[in-house]
Amino acid sequence: MSVEVQIANNKIFAPLKDKWLVMKPEEKVRQEYICRLVNNYGFALEQMDQEIQVNNAQRGQGSARADIVVWKNAKDKAESKSPIIVVECKAEHITIHEEDYYQGYNYASWAGADFFVTTNLKETRIFRVIKGEIPKRLDEIIDIPSAEIANNSKKVDELLKQTKSFTRDEFSKLLFKCHNIIRNNDKLSPEAAFDEI
């Protein structure tokens, strides 16, 4: 099944709500990302929802809403189980700042999701949600799971381990490569090339 963004008379169709909404920049990003989840990742509309309250309003947090929530399957959604993915959308012209990442990450934590995505379509970043601890930094990962592997915990765990951060070994190799380029291009001694870096 494939879905496309439908726009008419300054309104945009929201298939997850099954109604036409006012065409706001953030709403356009939300509907475009829903299409991406269906068309590129194979998720069904039945396992997603939009603008879901995800936090505990009794603790003075107010009512925070997650833009898009994706469950492993429609049964998990129907039984109000924790979702696998929470997506925070920003309008295309808005630059996403670090505090936006933490705000959305908090939604994902409260919801019990494994993956947190933030997008303004120009830039999409994906983070793993670390459970049971307060994050000091966000771990950016390569991708979210497709619908096909969302129910396979082993494959989901593998994906959660594919961080975008450098390992010590990767960093050493890159440093060595840069050193050699500087040494060879500028005809420097190894020490001088290292100083240049």
Secondary structure, DSSP 8 states (H G I E B T S, - for coil): ------EETTEEEETTTTEEEE--HHHHHHHHHHHHHHHTT---GGGEEEEEE-S-GGGTT---EEEEEE-SSHHHHHTT---SEEEEE--TTS---HHHHHHHHHHHHHHT-SEEEEE-SS-EEEEE--TTS--SS-EEES----TTTTT-HHHHHHHHT-BSS--HHHHHHHHHHHHHHHHHHHT--HHHHHHH-
